[in-house]
Amino acid sequence: MESKISYEPLFETMKEQGISTYKLFKSGINSATYYRIKEGKHVNLDTILRLCIIMDCKIEDIIEVVTDADR
């Protein structure tokens, strides 16, 4: 069974909190990193931590592990 990281919770949390990509950019998340997330590519844990701090949320509000069984 294959697993992958999904950033879908990040986009849901952004929508719920009314946080725009512009706010993320102004808070120190650079556009290249954001587009890596958007494309489902890996980012480092420091980035995940910064997102949690910016959005005052938990890691599970940013990422989740998705397995073949979940799809």
C-alpha positions as CSV (number, residue, x, y, z in Angstrom):
1,M,0.0,0.0,0.0
2,E,1.4,3.3,-1.0
3,S,1.0,6.5,1.1
4,K,1.6,10.2,0.3
5,I,1.3,13.5,2.1
6,S,-1.7,15.6,1.2
7,Y,-1.8,19.4,1.7
8,E,-5.6,19.5,1.3
9,P,-6.1,20.3,5.0
10,L,-3.9,23.5,4.4
11,F,-6.2,24.8,1.7
12,E,-9.3,24.0,3.8
13,T,-7.8,25.7,6.8
14,M,-6.9,28.8,4.7
15,K,-10.4,29.0,3.4
16,E,-12.0,28.6,6.8
17,Q,-9.7,31.3,8.3
18,G,-10.0,33.6,5.3
19,I,-6.2,33.5,4.7
20,S,-5.0,34.4,1.2
21,T,-1.8,33.3,-0.5
22,Y,-0.8,37.0,-0.3
23,K,-0.9,36.8,3.5
24,L,1.3,33.7,3.4
25,F,3.8,35.5,1.2
26,K,3.8,38.5,3.5
27,S,4.3,36.2,6.5
28,G,7.5,34.6,5.0
29,I,6.3,31.7,2.9
30,N,7.9,32.3,-0.5
31,S,6.0,31.7,-3.7
32,A,8.2,28.8,-4.8
33,T,7.5,27.0,-1.6
34,Y,3.7,27.7,-1.9
35,Y,3.7,26.3,-5.5
36,R,5.6,23.2,-4.4
37,I,2.8,22.7,-1.9
38,K,0.2,23.4,-4.5
39,E,1.8,20.7,-6.7
40,G,1.8,18.2,-3.8
41,K,5.6,18.1,-3.6
42,H,7.6,17.8,-0.4
43,V,8.5,20.7,1.8
44,N,10.6,20.6,4.9
45,L,9.2,20.5,8.5
46,D,10.4,24.1,9.1
47,T,7.9,25.2,6.5
48,I,5.1,23.2,8.0
49,L,6.0,24.7,11.4
50,R,5.9,28.2,10.0
51,L,2.5,27.5,8.4
52,C,1.2,26.3,11.8
53,I,2.5,29.4,13.5
54,I,1.1,31.8,10.8
55,M,-2.3,30.2,10.9
56,D,-2.3,29.3,14.7
57,C,-3.2,25.8,14.0
58,K,-2.1,22.2,14.5
59,I,-0.1,20.1,12.0
60,E,-3.1,18.0,11.1
61,D,-4.7,21.3,9.9
62,I,-1.9,21.5,7.3
63,I,-1.1,18.0,6.2
64,E,-2.5,14.5,6.3
65,V,-1.2,11.1,5.2
66,V,-3.3,9.5,2.4
67,T,-3.1,5.9,1.5
68,D,-4.3,4.0,-1.5
69,A,-7.2,2.8,0.6
70,D,-8.3,6.4,1.2
71,R,-8.4,7.3,-2.5
